[in-house]
Amino acid sequence: MSDSGSAPARLVLDHELLWRLDPTDAPAEWERSLRRAGLWTLAQGENEHGRQVRELVATVEAWSAECRERETFASEAWAAIARLAGSRHPGERAQRLARRAHRLLRAVLGRTFIEIHGEMLVENVPHRDYLLLRIAEVEAAGAACRARADEMTRTRDGIRVANRKLGRDELDPETERLDAAIGAESGQAERVDGILADLRARLARLEAELETARMYAERRALSERAARLTESPAANAAMKVASEIEVDVASIEAEVAGVLSGAREEDARLRAVLEVVGAGRR
Protein backbone atom coordinates (compact mmCIF):
# COMPACT_ATOMS: atom_id res chain seq x y z
CA MET A 1 0.00 0.00 0.00
CA SER A 2 2.93 2.32 0.52
CA ASP A 3 3.43 2.53 -3.26
CA SER A 4 0.09 4.26 -3.64
CA GLY A 5 0.01 8.00 -4.21
CA SER A 6 -2.72 8.21 -1.58
CA ALA A 7 -0.44 6.82 1.15
CA PRO A 8 0.06 9.14 4.14
CA ALA A 9 3.29 11.04 4.75
CA ARG A 10 5.78 9.23 6.99
CA LEU A 11 7.56 10.57 10.07
CA VAL A 12 10.28 8.47 11.73
CA LEU A 13 11.03 9.79 15.22
CA ASP A 14 14.64 10.67 15.90
CA HIS A 15 14.70 9.02 19.32
CA GLU A 16 18.43 9.68 19.71
CA LEU A 17 17.83 13.44 19.45
CA LEU A 18 14.81 13.31 21.75
CA TRP A 19 16.36 10.94 24.29
CA ARG A 20 19.06 13.52 25.04
CA LEU A 21 16.47 15.96 26.42
CA ASP A 22 16.82 16.32 30.17
CA PRO A 23 14.74 18.04 32.88
CA THR A 24 17.64 20.44 33.43
CA ASP A 25 17.36 21.72 29.83
CA ALA A 26 15.39 24.90 29.24
CA PRO A 27 11.79 24.54 28.00
CA ALA A 28 12.82 26.47 24.87
CA GLU A 29 15.31 23.68 24.07
CA TRP A 30 12.57 21.12 24.55
CA GLU A 31 10.29 22.97 22.16
CA ARG A 32 13.05 23.29 19.54
CA SER A 33 13.82 19.56 19.72
CA LEU A 34 10.15 18.54 19.65
CA ARG A 35 9.57 20.80 16.63
CA ARG A 36 12.65 19.44 14.88
CA ALA A 37 11.43 15.88 15.49
CA GLY A 38 7.96 16.74 14.16
CA LEU A 39 6.11 16.10 17.42
CA TRP A 40 5.21 19.68 18.37
CA THR A 41 2.75 20.27 15.54
CA LEU A 42 1.74 16.64 15.06
CA ALA A 43 -2.00 16.01 14.82
CA GLN A 44 -2.34 13.68 17.79
CA GLY A 45 -4.52 10.64 17.26
CA GLU A 46 -6.97 9.25 19.78
CA ASN A 47 -4.66 6.48 20.94
CA GLU A 48 -2.23 5.98 23.79
CA HIS A 49 0.75 7.60 22.09
CA GLY A 50 -1.38 10.40 20.68
CA ARG A 51 -2.63 11.28 24.15
CA GLN A 52 0.91 11.11 25.52
CA VAL A 53 2.23 13.44 22.82
CA ARG A 54 -0.64 15.87 23.38
CA GLU A 55 0.01 15.85 27.13
CA LEU A 56 3.76 16.23 26.52
CA VAL A 57 3.33 19.36 24.38
CA ALA A 58 0.85 20.84 26.87
CA THR A 59 3.27 20.15 29.73
CA VAL A 60 6.18 21.85 27.96
CA GLU A 61 3.93 24.82 27.16
CA ALA A 62 2.88 25.08 30.82
CA TRP A 63 6.52 24.74 31.89
CA SER A 64 7.57 27.52 29.51
CA ALA A 65 4.73 29.76 30.71
CA GLU A 66 5.70 29.15 34.34
CA CYS A 67 9.30 30.16 33.61
CA ARG A 68 8.16 33.32 31.79
CA GLU A 69 5.84 34.22 34.66
CA ARG A 70 8.63 33.87 37.18
CA GLU A 71 10.90 36.07 35.07
CA THR A 72 8.18 38.69 34.66
CA PHE A 73 7.31 39.01 38.33
CA ALA A 74 10.76 38.54 39.81
CA SER A 75 12.11 41.75 41.28
CA GLU A 76 15.24 43.28 39.83
CA ALA A 77 16.96 42.81 43.18
CA TRP A 78 16.24 39.09 43.28
CA ALA A 79 17.31 38.75 39.65
CA ALA A 80 20.59 40.50 40.41
CA ILE A 81 21.20 38.28 43.44
CA ALA A 82 20.47 35.17 41.39
CA ARG A 83 22.90 36.26 38.68
CA LEU A 84 25.62 37.02 41.22
CA ALA A 85 25.10 33.67 42.91
CA GLY A 86 25.01 31.85 39.59
CA SER A 87 21.57 30.44 40.46
CA ARG A 88 19.62 28.87 37.63
CA HIS A 89 17.22 26.77 39.68
CA PRO A 90 13.59 27.09 38.56
CA GLY A 91 10.68 27.16 40.98
CA GLU A 92 9.12 24.05 42.46
CA ARG A 93 6.23 23.97 39.96
CA ALA A 94 8.60 24.41 37.02
CA GLN A 95 10.67 21.50 38.33
CA ARG A 96 7.58 19.31 38.58
CA LEU A 97 6.58 20.19 35.02
CA ALA A 98 10.11 19.45 33.76
CA ARG A 99 10.10 16.03 35.41
CA ARG A 100 6.62 15.31 34.06
CA ALA A 101 7.68 16.25 30.51
CA HIS A 102 10.68 13.95 30.87
CA ARG A 103 8.52 11.01 31.99
CA LEU A 104 6.03 11.56 29.17
CA LEU A 105 8.76 11.74 26.54
CA ARG A 106 10.38 8.54 27.81
CA ALA A 107 6.99 6.82 27.73
CA VAL A 108 6.53 7.83 24.07
CA LEU A 109 10.03 6.80 22.99
CA GLY A 110 10.25 3.59 25.00
CA ARG A 111 7.92 1.60 22.75
CA THR A 112 8.11 0.44 19.16
CA PHE A 113 5.01 1.69 17.37
CA ILE A 114 3.66 2.62 13.95
CA GLU A 115 0.53 4.75 14.14
CA ILE A 116 -1.52 7.21 12.17
CA HIS A 117 -1.75 10.76 13.53
CA GLY A 118 -4.03 12.76 11.29
CA GLU A 119 -2.53 12.40 7.81
CA MET A 120 0.88 11.34 9.13
CA LEU A 121 2.26 7.81 9.58
CA VAL A 122 4.43 8.06 12.70
CA GLU A 123 7.11 5.45 13.40
CA ASN A 124 9.31 4.86 16.41
CA VAL A 125 11.36 1.69 15.98
CA PRO A 126 14.10 1.54 18.66
CA HIS A 127 13.93 -2.26 18.75
CA ARG A 128 14.92 -2.38 15.07
CA ASP A 129 17.83 0.01 15.72
CA TYR A 130 18.83 -2.11 18.70
CA LEU A 131 18.93 -5.26 16.57
CA LEU A 132 20.98 -3.52 13.88
CA LEU A 133 23.52 -2.34 16.45
CA ARG A 134 23.77 -5.79 18.05
CA ILE A 135 24.20 -7.42 14.64
CA ALA A 136 27.03 -5.01 13.85
CA GLU A 137 28.72 -5.80 17.18
CA VAL A 138 28.41 -9.55 16.73
CA GLU A 139 29.77 -9.27 13.17
CA ALA A 140 32.75 -7.36 14.57
CA ALA A 141 33.25 -10.03 17.26
CA GLY A 142 33.21 -12.77 14.60
CA ALA A 143 35.71 -10.89 12.46
CA ALA A 144 37.98 -10.47 15.51
CA CYS A 145 37.81 -14.23 16.23
CA ARG A 146 38.79 -15.08 12.67
CA ALA A 147 41.59 -12.51 12.68
CA ARG A 148 43.03 -13.95 15.90
CA ALA A 149 42.79 -17.49 14.55
CA ASP A 150 44.54 -16.45 11.32
CA GLU A 151 47.33 -14.70 13.23
CA MET A 152 47.86 -17.71 15.49
CA THR A 153 47.88 -20.04 12.47
CA ARG A 154 50.56 -17.97 10.77
CA THR A 155 52.60 -17.90 13.98
CA ARG A 156 52.29 -21.66 14.46
CA ASP A 157 53.28 -22.32 10.87
CA GLY A 158 56.25 -19.99 11.27
CA ILE A 159 57.42 -21.87 14.35
CA ARG A 160 57.15 -25.19 12.52
CA VAL A 161 59.25 -23.87 9.61
CA ALA A 162 61.85 -22.50 12.02
CA ASN A 163 61.97 -25.80 13.93
CA ARG A 164 62.43 -27.74 10.72
CA LYS A 165 65.29 -25.51 9.60
CA LEU A 166 66.93 -25.98 12.99
CA GLY A 167 66.61 -29.74 12.69
CA ARG A 168 64.04 -29.95 15.46
CA ASP A 169 60.61 -31.57 15.54
CA GLU A 170 58.03 -29.33 13.96
CA LEU A 171 55.69 -29.98 16.88
CA ASP A 172 56.66 -28.63 20.28
CA PRO A 173 54.82 -27.25 23.36
CA GLU A 174 54.39 -23.82 21.72
CA THR A 175 52.78 -25.20 18.58
CA GLU A 176 50.54 -27.44 20.71
CA ARG A 177 49.35 -24.44 22.73
CA LEU A 178 48.70 -22.54 19.50
CA ASP A 179 46.77 -25.50 18.06
CA ALA A 180 44.56 -25.54 21.16
CA ALA A 181 44.04 -21.77 20.98
CA ILE A 182 43.22 -21.95 17.27
CA GLY A 183 40.62 -24.63 18.01
CA ALA A 184 39.10 -22.46 20.75
CA GLU A 185 38.91 -19.43 18.46
CA SER A 186 37.35 -21.53 15.70
CA GLY A 187 34.74 -22.81 18.14
CA GLN A 188 34.02 -19.27 19.29
CA ALA A 189 33.68 -18.12 15.69
CA GLU A 190 31.13 -20.87 15.05
CA ARG A 191 29.19 -19.79 18.12
CA VAL A 192 29.26 -16.19 16.93
CA ASP A 193 28.03 -17.23 13.49
CA GLY A 194 25.10 -19.07 15.10
CA ILE A 195 24.13 -16.04 17.18
CA LEU A 196 24.49 -13.80 14.14
CA ALA A 197 22.17 -16.02 12.11
CA ASP A 198 19.60 -15.90 14.92
CA LEU A 199 19.79 -12.10 15.20
CA ARG A 200 19.40 -11.70 11.43
CA ALA A 201 16.37 -14.00 11.52
CA ARG A 202 14.88 -11.90 14.34
CA LEU A 203 15.49 -8.75 12.32
CA ALA A 204 13.82 -10.26 9.25
CA ARG A 205 10.77 -11.21 11.33
CA LEU A 206 10.65 -7.76 12.89
CA GLU A 207 10.92 -6.07 9.49
CA ALA A 208 8.02 -8.19 8.22
CA GLU A 209 5.92 -7.32 11.28
CA LEU A 210 6.72 -3.62 10.92
CA GLU A 211 5.68 -3.70 7.27
CA THR A 212 2.41 -5.40 8.24
CA ALA A 213 1.82 -2.72 10.87
CA ARG A 214 2.45 -0.02 8.24
CA MET A 215 -0.09 -1.57 5.91
CA TYR A 216 -2.73 -1.74 8.62
CA ALA A 217 -2.01 1.85 9.67
CA GLU A 218 -2.24 3.07 6.08
CA ARG A 219 -5.49 1.17 5.65
CA ARG A 220 -6.91 2.85 8.71
CA ALA A 221 -5.79 6.27 7.47
CA LEU A 222 -7.55 5.73 4.17
CA SER A 223 -10.69 4.66 6.01
CA GLU A 224 -10.62 7.74 8.21
CA ARG A 225 -9.94 9.96 5.22
CA ALA A 226 -13.01 8.58 3.56
CA ALA A 227 -15.06 9.28 6.71
CA ARG A 228 -15.94 5.65 7.25
CA LEU A 229 -16.49 3.95 10.60
CA THR A 230 -14.32 5.33 13.40
CA GLU A 231 -13.40 1.84 14.52
CA SER A 232 -12.73 -0.58 11.69
CA PRO A 233 -11.43 -4.16 11.48
CA ALA A 234 -8.19 -2.72 10.14
CA ALA A 235 -7.78 -0.62 13.29
CA ASN A 236 -8.35 -3.62 15.55
CA ALA A 237 -5.87 -5.71 13.56
CA ALA A 238 -3.32 -2.89 13.74
CA MET A 239 -3.52 -2.89 17.53
CA LYS A 240 -2.96 -6.67 17.57
CA VAL A 241 0.09 -6.35 15.32
CA ALA A 242 1.45 -3.48 17.40
CA SER A 243 1.57 -5.74 20.44
CA GLU A 244 3.82 -8.20 18.58
CA ILE A 245 6.47 -5.98 17.03
CA GLU A 246 8.88 -5.67 19.93
CA VAL A 247 11.89 -7.91 20.37
CA ASP A 248 12.90 -9.84 23.47
CA VAL A 249 15.83 -7.67 24.54
CA ALA A 250 16.61 -9.73 27.65
CA SER A 251 17.10 -12.95 25.68
CA ILE A 252 19.29 -11.21 23.10
CA GLU A 253 21.44 -9.62 25.81
CA ALA A 254 21.99 -13.03 27.42
CA GLU A 255 22.77 -14.59 24.05
CA VAL A 256 25.39 -12.06 22.92
CA ALA A 257 26.95 -11.28 26.31
CA GLY A 258 29.54 -14.06 26.10
CA VAL A 259 30.81 -13.32 22.62
CA LEU A 260 30.91 -9.54 23.09
CA SER A 261 32.75 -9.58 26.41
CA GLY A 262 35.80 -7.39 25.95
CA ALA A 263 35.22 -7.08 22.20
CA ARG A 264 35.15 -3.30 22.28
CA GLU A 265 34.44 -0.39 24.55
CA GLU A 266 30.89 0.73 25.34
CA ASP A 267 29.33 2.68 22.51
CA ALA A 268 27.34 5.80 23.42
CA ARG A 269 24.76 5.25 20.70
CA LEU A 270 24.18 1.65 21.79
CA ARG A 271 23.73 2.74 25.40
CA ALA A 272 21.13 5.29 24.31
CA VAL A 273 19.21 2.70 22.30
CA LEU A 274 19.39 0.20 25.19
CA GLU A 275 17.91 2.88 27.47
CA VAL A 276 15.13 3.51 24.96
CA VAL A 277 14.12 -0.13 24.61
CA GLY A 278 14.60 -0.69 28.31
CA ALA A 279 12.13 2.09 29.14
CA GLY A 280 9.44 0.24 27.25
CA ARG A 281 9.69 -2.68 29.67
CA ARG A 282 9.31 -0.56 32.81
Beta strands, then each sheet from edge to edge (+ up, - down):
strand 1: 9-12
strand 2: 113-117
strand 3: 120-124
sheet 1: 1+ 3+ 2-
end
